[in-house]
Amino acid sequence: MNNSFGTSGHNSHRSFADAFDSAGKGLWDALDNVRSEFERRVAPRMGRGDVRVAILSLLAEESMHGYQIIREIDKRSNGAWKPSPGSVYPTLQLLADEGLIEAHEAEGKKTYTLTEKGHTEAQSSRPAPWKDADTHDSTRPTALPRSAAKLAEAVVPIMRTGTPEQIDEAISVVDDARRKLYAILAQD
């Protein structure tokens, strides 16, 4: 027997698996596109003031060089915010001009340390921006899209390796979730 995935028997199963892998790759590509678009349109954009507060908060803990600061902000915000060098380095220069930080050469890198005035400023500043990123706050515009992306990521392994029964159950769960979301909108 011939089908769109190949011939009957063992070859049919292998061709079906190949087609399924191709569909899975297509789903991953679509998910990456959605994630990229989400990051571009919805992910929080931090302003220069946030970069300033973040740098002061980190340097209050220890001296760091610019890329350490960028990596640490990314880490502490759980990937929600990774400032660019184009926002961090000018802010470091501004903080140095204001006498809040000092730069020192160490191991071929410029390392920044808070001055006494910088410590005072860091203590009086608002909380670090990543503190809000750690909490699950339903008013954040990023919480729902991130949750939806996690749901989509959970679909892929079921699609790739699930039994027909598991796939049917997953379809039922996703359909139920969609109905419940529309029900939320219908409430008033």
Backbone as CSV, one residue per row, in Angstrom:
resi,resn,N_x,N_y,N_z,CA_x,CA_y,CA_z,C_x,C_y,C_z
1,MET,0.849,-1.180,0.000,0.000,0.000,0.000,0.889,1.235,0.000
2,ASN,0.521,2.202,-0.787,1.294,3.424,-0.921,0.561,4.573,-0.229
3,ASN,1.292,5.427,0.453,0.680,6.601,1.065,1.584,7.799,0.851
4,SER,1.172,8.928,1.318,1.944,10.147,1.066,3.282,10.162,1.789
5,PHE,3.465,9.270,2.754,4.716,9.230,3.495,5.656,8.139,2.995
6,GLY,5.262,7.340,2.031,6.135,6.275,1.534,5.327,5.032,1.251
7,THR,6.015,3.908,1.212,5.346,2.652,0.942,4.996,1.958,2.223
8,SER,4.244,0.850,2.107,3.810,0.135,3.306,4.986,-0.540,3.996
9,GLY,4.738,-1.022,5.181,5.760,-1.749,5.930,6.713,-0.827,6.639
10,HIS,7.925,-1.342,6.863,8.947,-0.634,7.629,9.282,0.722,7.021
11,ASN,9.396,0.775,5.705,9.725,2.048,5.046,8.664,3.104,5.326
12,SER,7.408,2.677,5.399,6.332,3.616,5.682,6.533,4.269,7.046
13,HIS,6.898,3.464,8.043,7.103,3.999,9.392,8.268,4.994,9.404
14,ARG,9.348,4.647,8.731,10.515,5.532,8.715,10.195,6.839,7.994
15,SER,9.496,6.764,6.866,9.146,7.968,6.125,8.193,8.832,6.927
16,PHE,7.268,8.206,7.644,6.352,8.960,8.503,7.141,9.674,9.593
17,ALA,8.114,8.981,10.199,8.945,9.597,11.246,9.727,10.777,10.677
18,ASP,10.247,10.616,9.448,10.969,11.725,8.817,10.051,12.927,8.598
19,ALA,8.837,12.665,8.133,7.881,13.749,7.921,7.517,14.394,9.248
20,PHE,7.381,13.576,10.288,7.037,14.090,11.611,8.163,14.966,12.147
21,ASP,9.429,14.501,11.952,10.581,15.311,12.368,10.596,16.633,11.627
22,SER,10.265,16.601,10.342,10.215,17.828,9.550,9.140,18.763,10.087
23,ALA,7.980,18.207,10.440,6.914,19.035,11.017,7.355,19.596,12.359
24,GLY,8.050,18.800,13.150,8.556,19.265,14.439,9.531,20.409,14.258
25,LYS,10.407,20.291,13.259,11.347,21.380,12.983,10.585,22.629,12.572
26,GLY,9.549,22.461,11.764,8.724,23.599,11.366,8.074,24.259,12.565
27,LEU,7.626,23.441,13.528,7.022,23.985,14.735,8.065,24.741,15.551
28,TRP,9.276,24.175,15.667,10.349,24.871,16.397,10.683,26.196,15.735
29,ASP,10.741,26.179,14.384,11.030,27.430,13.659,9.938,28.464,13.916
30,ALA,8.681,28.010,13.884,7.569,28.928,14.148,7.641,29.458,15.576
31,LEU,7.976,28.591,16.519,8.099,29.003,17.915,9.227,30.023,18.075
32,ASP,10.354,29.795,17.404,11.452,30.769,17.458,11.025,32.112,16.877
33,ASN,10.247,32.082,15.790,9.760,33.334,15.201,8.838,34.064,16.161
34,VAL,7.946,33.313,16.827,7.042,33.925,17.803,7.841,34.517,18.950
35,ARG,8.845,33.764,19.455,9.673,34.245,20.560,10.420,35.513,20.158
36,SER,10.978,35.539,18.949,11.702,36.725,18.489,10.773,37.928,18.378
37,GLU,9.598,37.706,17.822,8.628,38.798,17.684,8.177,39.281,19.058
38,PHE,7.974,38.351,19.980,7.604,38.706,21.349,8.690,39.584,21.964
39,GLU,9.942,39.163,21.849,11.043,39.927,22.426,11.103,41.322,21.813
40,ARG,10.850,41.405,20.504,10.939,42.690,19.824,9.803,43.626,20.233
41,ARG,8.589,43.089,20.400,7.425,43.941,20.627,6.990,44.060,22.079
42,VAL,7.135,42.975,22.856,6.508,42.935,24.176,7.509,42.960,25.324
43,ALA,8.672,42.367,25.126,9.633,42.265,26.231,9.913,43.641,26.811
44,PRO,10.154,43.682,28.093,10.344,44.989,28.720,11.548,45.723,28.162
45,ARG,11.347,46.976,27.911,12.446,47.835,27.483,12.847,48.655,28.696
46,MET,14.087,48.565,29.042,14.570,49.302,30.193,15.166,50.613,29.704
47,GLY,14.961,51.650,30.469,15.488,52.951,30.119,16.862,53.174,30.720
48,ARG,17.464,54.285,30.367,18.797,54.608,30.868,18.806,54.659,32.394
49,GLY,17.726,55.139,32.995,17.651,55.174,34.449,17.708,53.783,35.053
50,ASP,17.106,52.807,34.363,17.154,51.433,34.845,18.571,50.867,34.732
51,VAL,19.254,51.203,33.660,20.641,50.759,33.499,21.482,51.338,34.634
52,ARG,21.265,52.582,34.917,22.000,53.268,35.990,21.778,52.571,37.328
53,VAL,20.512,52.329,37.685,20.187,51.692,38.961,20.772,50.279,39.007
54,ALA,20.682,49.567,37.890,21.209,48.202,37.844,22.722,48.193,38.079
55,ILE,23.428,49.097,37.418,24.887,49.159,37.573,25.254,49.505,39.012
56,LEU,24.589,50.501,39.573,24.885,50.877,40.958,24.600,49.717,41.908
57,SER,23.497,49.006,41.680,23.155,47.858,42.539,24.215,46.780,42.479
58,LEU,24.689,46.464,41.284,25.704,45.413,41.135,27.045,45.835,41.729
59,LEU,27.450,47.070,41.445,28.742,47.528,41.952,28.730,47.719,43.464
60,ALA,27.542,47.842,44.065,27.456,47.910,45.528,27.853,46.564,46.138
61,GLU,27.741,45.501,45.357,28.103,44.166,45.830,29.569,43.837,45.584
62,GLU,30.074,44.202,44.394,31.474,43.918,44.048,31.889,44.690,42.809
63,SER,33.182,44.843,42.630,33.714,45.485,41.433,33.501,44.560,40.236
64,MET,33.240,45.156,39.087,33.002,44.365,37.871,33.474,45.148,36.660
65,HIS,33.704,44.412,35.566,33.953,45.078,34.294,32.641,45.086,33.499
66,GLY,32.613,45.814,32.411,31.379,46.044,31.668,30.629,44.783,31.270
67,TYR,31.343,43.810,30.685,30.645,42.604,30.245,30.165,41.758,31.423
68,GLN,30.851,41.822,32.544,30.337,41.149,33.747,29.006,41.759,34.148
69,ILE,28.924,43.070,34.069,27.682,43.768,34.419,26.550,43.321,33.497
70,ILE,26.825,43.277,32.199,25.811,42.854,31.229,25.357,41.428,31.525
71,ARG,26.310,40.524,31.730,25.965,39.112,32.003,25.186,38.973,33.311
72,GLU,25.571,39.725,34.318,24.910,39.614,35.624,23.474,40.147,35.565
73,ILE,23.247,41.224,34.832,21.882,41.743,34.669,21.029,40.706,33.941
74,ASP,21.574,40.119,32.890,20.864,39.081,32.140,20.513,37.904,33.052
75,LYS,21.478,37.487,33.859,21.284,36.358,34.775,20.239,36.681,35.844
76,ARG,20.363,37.837,36.454,19.448,38.186,37.556,18.024,38.469,37.082
77,SER,17.879,38.854,35.833,16.528,39.090,35.303,15.974,37.831,34.646
78,ASN,16.676,36.719,34.835,16.261,35.436,34.227,16.082,35.566,32.722
79,GLY,16.978,36.317,32.089,16.947,36.466,30.645,15.938,37.472,30.130
80,ALA,15.198,38.121,31.027,14.187,39.089,30.591,14.820,40.384,30.097
81,TRP,16.057,40.658,30.503,16.689,41.914,30.132,18.184,41.717,30.023
82,LYS,18.706,41.999,28.854,20.151,41.971,28.640,20.512,43.291,27.967
83,PRO,20.992,44.245,28.759,21.309,45.544,28.163,22.463,45.427,27.177
84,SER,22.452,46.293,26.200,23.512,46.281,25.192,24.729,47.037,25.711
85,PRO,25.897,46.722,25.152,27.086,47.505,25.504,26.878,48.991,25.210
86,GLY,26.065,49.300,24.198,25.787,50.681,23.837,24.983,51.437,24.884
87,SER,24.368,50.723,25.820,23.686,51.411,26.917,24.495,51.330,28.207
88,VAL,25.262,50.267,28.375,26.023,50.094,29.623,27.257,50.989,29.669
89,TYR,28.056,50.983,28.609,29.315,51.728,28.662,29.126,53.249,28.760
90,PRO,28.191,53.843,28.024,27.979,55.286,28.228,27.479,55.599,29.645
91,THR,26.671,54.690,30.211,26.195,54.901,31.579,27.358,54.805,32.559
92,LEU,28.274,53.864,32.337,29.468,53.762,33.189,30.280,55.059,33.110
93,GLN,30.418,55.593,31.910,31.171,56.840,31.750,30.473,57.982,32.484
94,LEU,29.158,58.045,32.378,28.393,59.081,33.062,28.547,58.959,34.581
95,LEU,28.467,57.736,35.092,28.640,57.513,36.534,30.050,57.924,36.978
96,ALA,31.036,57.657,36.134,32.405,58.073,36.462,32.510,59.596,36.458
97,ASP,31.893,60.239,35.468,31.906,61.703,35.393,31.234,62.338,36.610
98,GLU,30.232,61.651,37.156,29.519,62.152,38.336,30.253,61.824,39.642
99,GLY,31.343,61.092,39.537,32.116,60.737,40.725,31.506,59.603,41.545
100,LEU,30.620,58.809,40.915,29.974,57.706,41.634,30.747,56.395,41.513
101,ILE,31.553,56.277,40.455,32.372,55.078,40.279,33.772,55.485,39.841
102,GLU,34.697,54.569,40.059,36.076,54.743,39.592,36.423,53.539,38.739
103,ALA,37.220,53.783,37.716,37.678,52.711,36.846,39.123,52.372,37.182
104,HIS,39.418,51.072,37.198,40.773,50.579,37.449,41.102,49.524,36.406
105,GLU,42.339,49.513,35.955,42.789,48.474,35.039,43.126,47.227,35.839
106,ALA,42.560,46.105,35.449,42.858,44.829,36.098,42.807,43.732,35.047
107,GLU,43.915,43.027,34.892,44.004,41.922,33.931,43.608,42.368,32.524
108,GLY,44.026,43.564,32.160,43.750,44.083,30.830,42.325,44.563,30.629
109,LYS,41.540,44.596,31.693,40.153,45.044,31.591,39.929,46.197,32.550
110,LYS,39.028,47.060,32.143,38.655,48.175,32.993,37.594,47.676,33.970
111,THR,37.934,47.700,35.250,37.011,47.267,36.293,36.500,48.487,37.026
112,TYR,35.220,48.461,37.362,34.573,49.612,37.985,34.242,49.307,39.445
113,THR,34.437,50.313,40.281,34.185,50.218,41.720,33.416,51.455,42.155
114,LEU,32.494,51.276,43.085,31.765,52.431,43.619,32.670,53.275,44.503
115,THR,32.491,54.562,44.413,33.143,55.473,45.352,32.231,55.556,46.583
116,GLU,32.672,56.287,47.602,31.818,56.475,48.779,30.512,57.160,48.369
117,LYS,30.638,58.176,47.510,29.446,58.865,46.998,28.551,57.888,46.222
118,GLY,29.172,56.967,45.506,28.422,55.954,44.758,27.672,54.999,45.672
119,HIS,28.302,54.616,46.784,27.618,53.751,47.762,26.392,54.451,48.331
120,THR,26.526,55.730,48.633,25.390,56.500,49.152,24.270,56.539,48.115
121,GLU,24.633,56.789,46.871,23.647,56.833,45.778,22.968,55.471,45.598
122,ALA,23.751,54.393,45.647,23.190,53.046,45.473,22.195,52.716,46.572
123,GLN,22.486,53.126,47.797,21.583,52.845,48.918,20.294,53.640,48.814
124,SER,20.362,54.825,48.232,19.166,55.671,48.152,18.378,55.444,46.865
125,SER,18.915,54.644,45.940,18.219,54.378,44.676,17.046,53.442,44.878
126,ARG,16.190,53.434,43.890,15.076,52.477,43.919,15.641,51.062,43.757
127,PRO,14.825,50.031,44.012,15.327,48.653,43.897,15.789,48.334,42.476
128,ALA,16.671,47.371,42.386,17.197,46.964,41.086,16.061,46.498,40.174
129,PRO,16.130,46.817,38.876,15.047,46.471,37.946,14.738,44.978,37.858
130,TRP,15.733,44.126,38.047,15.483,42.683,37.923,14.666,42.129,39.083
131,LYS,14.557,42.858,40.155,13.753,42.373,41.285,12.311,42.169,40.845
132,ASP,11.794,43.060,39.994,10.441,42.899,39.463,10.376,41.756,38.467
133,ALA,11.459,41.514,37.729,11.458,40.454,36.723,11.427,39.075,37.363
134,ASP,11.868,38.950,38.627,11.881,37.650,39.291,10.500,37.192,39.721
135,THR,9.616,38.112,39.971,8.320,37.739,40.513,7.336,37.472,39.398
136,HIS,6.391,36.589,39.674,5.347,36.301,38.695,4.218,37.292,38.938
137,ASP,4.211,38.335,38.181,3.238,39.402,38.336,2.342,39.404,37.103
138,SER,1.071,39.083,37.296,0.174,38.965,36.154,-0.087,40.299,35.475
139,THR,0.309,41.400,36.075,0.125,42.683,35.416,1.274,42.995,34.468
140,ARG,2.350,42.230,34.552,3.457,42.437,33.622,3.016,42.016,32.231
141,PRO,3.344,42.789,31.210,2.929,42.421,29.859,3.650,41.182,29.339
142,THR,4.699,40.743,29.997,5.468,39.607,29.503,5.025,38.276,30.091
143,ALA,4.268,38.272,31.169,3.949,37.024,31.859,3.119,36.075,30.992
144,LEU,2.063,36.558,30.378,1.197,35.693,29.581,1.900,35.176,28.322
145,PRO,2.551,36.029,27.530,3.243,35.488,26.344,4.333,34.480,26.702
146,ARG,5.049,34.705,27.798,6.081,33.739,28.198,5.438,32.409,28.582
147,SER,4.326,32.473,29.272,3.628,31.259,29.660,3.124,30.517,28.419
148,ALA,2.604,31.250,27.443,2.135,30.635,26.200,3.291,29.989,25.438
149,ALA,4.441,30.634,25.440,5.610,30.052,24.769,6.038,28.758,25.452
150,LYS,5.961,28.724,26.783,6.294,27.493,27.516,5.319,26.381,27.173
151,LEU,4.044,26.723,26.998,3.055,25.728,26.594,3.402,25.175,25.218
152,ALA,3.739,26.061,24.286,4.104,25.620,22.942,5.337,24.721,22.975
153,GLU,6.304,25.039,23.833,7.500,24.202,23.954,7.159,22.811,24.471
154,ALA,6.132,22.708,25.325,5.732,21.408,25.859,5.036,20.558,24.808
155,VAL,4.459,21.185,23.792,3.759,20.446,22.739,4.739,19.656,21.870
156,VAL,5.905,20.220,21.605,6.836,19.622,20.652,7.266,18.210,21.036
157,PRO,7.722,17.935,22.266,8.130,16.563,22.557,6.965,15.566,22.486
158,ILE,5.778,16.025,22.826,4.624,15.128,22.705,4.367,14.845,21.234
159,MET,4.467,15.873,20.413,4.260,15.707,18.982,5.294,14.762,18.374
160,ARG,6.526,14.878,18.843,7.618,14.079,18.264,7.638,12.640,18.753
161,THR,7.387,12.421,20.034,7.595,11.075,20.576,6.371,10.483,21.251
162,GLY,5.281,11.232,21.314,4.093,10.742,22.002,3.383,9.641,21.235
163,THR,2.717,8.802,21.982,1.877,7.769,21.362,0.630,8.457,20.813
164,PRO,-0.103,7.802,19.947,-1.349,8.405,19.454,-2.298,8.792,20.600
165,GLU,-2.324,7.988,21.649,-3.179,8.301,22.793,-2.692,9.566,23.517
166,GLN,-1.370,9.685,23.692,-0.813,10.864,24.349,-1.065,12.122,23.511
167,ILE,-0.947,11.988,22.206,-1.198,13.121,21.321,-2.659,13.554,21.420
168,ASP,-3.575,12.575,21.404,-5.000,12.899,21.549,-5.273,13.597,22.880
169,GLU,-4.656,13.110,23.957,-4.839,13.726,25.273,-4.290,15.152,25.291
170,ALA,-3.128,15.349,24.658,-2.528,16.687,24.592,-3.424,17.643,23.803
171,ILE,-3.995,17.169,22.708,-4.914,18.000,21.922,-6.094,18.423,22.783
172,SER,-6.603,17.482,23.566,-7.727,17.776,24.451,-7.357,18.841,25.481
173,VAL,-6.151,18.738,26.060,-5.695,19.707,27.069,-5.553,21.098,26.448
174,VAL,-4.946,21.170,25.273,-4.743,22.465,24.616,-6.086,23.064,24.208
175,ASP,-6.972,22.229,23.656,-8.303,22.733,23.289,-9.054,23.240,24.515
176,ASP,-8.949,22.525,25.630,-9.606,22.940,26.869,-9.028,24.279,27.356
177,ALA,-7.719,24.413,27.284,-7.080,25.672,27.699,-7.570,26.828,26.839
178,ARG,-7.678,26.599,25.530,-8.165,27.657,24.632,-9.590,28.059,24.996
179,ARG,-10.466,27.070,25.247,-11.853,27.377,25.639,-11.886,28.173,26.943
180,LYS,-11.043,27.783,27.910,-11.010,28.503,29.186,-10.525,29.934,29.024
181,LEU,-9.579,30.161,28.121,-9.108,31.519,27.878,-10.208,32.383,27.281
182,TYR,-10.957,31.825,26.334,-12.080,32.589,25.784,-13.147,32.835,26.845
183,ALA,-13.329,31.891,27.740,-14.307,32.064,28.829,-13.895,33.222,29.735
184,ILE,-12.603,33.381,29.960,-12.116,34.513,30.763,-12.528,35.834,30.123
185,LEU,-12.365,35.910,28.785,-12.739,37.132,28.084,-14.249,37.381,28.127
186,ALA,-15.015,36.293,28.199,-16.482,36.422,28.206,-17.025,36.851,29.561
187,GLN,-16.187,36.748,30.604,-16.647,37.142,31.953,-16.818,38.657,32.025
188,ASP,-17.861,39.043,32.720,-18.039,40.472,32.987,-18.993,40.684,34.108
